[in-house]
Each structure stands twice: as structure tokens, then as C-alpha cells.
Amino acid sequence: MSVAQVFEKLEQNFNADAAQGLDLVFQFDIEDDKTYHLVINDGTCKLHEGAHDDPSVTLIMNSETLQGIVSGETDGMQAFMAGQLRAEGDMMLATKLGELFNMG
């Protein structure tokens, strides 16, 4: 599965109910691919290619780690502790990804 397909799957598994009242930007810097960002605004989710001017949180990882997290094979917190995932900005938002998207 390509990185673009992983993000399409993520967007399809968006939990709109969990995003009511939220206004966030999750940026993903994929070290061996492109940068993408998801704009979450009051129950909607839009995927964009490229960097955002002011993301709420930026998650930095390689494509293998991304695929593992989205498929549910890799726990995001374990990847973070192992140094496979880095976060810049509001790190607590990274923990909301599991609520906003149905992983696995």
C-alpha cells in the first residue's frame, strides 16, 4: 500500500462524531515520502498533500511506521518510545488520533 493509499484509508476511517467542535491540523512528515496534512474542522476531515503553515501537531515517521500504525499492527505510543515516531507541537493531540480515526 502506498503512502497516499494509507492516508486515503485514514480519511475513510474518520470518526466525525469524535471531531465535533474541533479545529485541528495534523501534519505528517513521512521521511521517505511526501508531507501530508489532515485538516479537522467541526466533524469534517480533509486530506491535503504538502505542508501546512501552522499545524497543531506534526508527526514525523517513515512510511513503514505509518502503515503499521494505521493498520493497527504498531502502537503509536510504542513507536514514539522506540524513536520511530517524533512529534512537534501539541504532543497531546497525537493521542487523539485513535479517537478520531478507526485504526486497524
N, C-alpha and C positions, 0 to 999 in steps of 0.2 A: 504494500500500500504506500503510495507516495505521500509526502508531507501535505500536499494540497488536499488529498483524499481524506487524510486524518482530520484536518480542520473542517472539511465538509461534514464528516461524520459527527464531529463535536457539535457543529451548528445544528445538525438534525436532532441531536440528543439534548437540546436546550430545554431546561425546565422553566417555562415562562412564569409559573406561579411563584417560584423562589426568587424571581428577579423583580417582583413588583416594587416600585418605589426606588429602585437602584439606578445609579448613573455612574457607570464604571468603564474603564478601558483596560483590558488585559492584553498586554503585548507579549508576543512570543518571539524571542530571538533564537532561531534554530541555527546553530553554529555551522552545520554542514548543508544548509539550505537557505531559504529566504526568511525575512521577518514578516510576521503577520500580526494583526491585532483584531480583537473582538470588542465591539462597542455594545455594551449592555445598557439599555435605557428603558426603565419602567416596563419591564416584561418583554422587551424585544432584544434580539441579538443579531448583529450584522458583522459578517466577516470581511476584513479588508486585507489586501496584500500591502506590505510596506510598513514603515514606522509611523507611529502617531506622535504628534507634537508634545503631548503631555499625558502619558499613560498613568493610570492609577498604580499599576504594578507591572514590572517587566520580568518575565520568566525566561531564563537563558539555559538552554539544554541542546543536546544533539537530537537528530531525528529518531534514533533508536529509543532514547529515553521518552520522547514524546509519544511514540507509538505504544510503548509499554504502559504509560500512564493512562492514555485514552482507552486502551483495550482492557485495562483493569489488571494486567499482569504485574505492573510495577506500582508500588505505593508511593505517592508523591512525597510524603514526609521522609520515607526511607531513602528515596533518590536524593532529596535535599541533604540529608545527614551524610550520605555517601559522597557528596560533592558532584553528583551527576546533574544536579539542578541548582541554579543560583537564582536569587530573587533580588530585584532592586525596586525601591519604592515601598509601598504599604504591604509588607510581607503577610500580614494577617488576611489580606484579601485572597492570597493564594490558597488559603484553607477553604475558602468559599467555593472554589471550583467544583468540588464534589457535590455541593448542594445545587449549583446552577446547571450542571451537566450530568446526565446519567452515564457514568463511566462503565465500560465493560459490556 
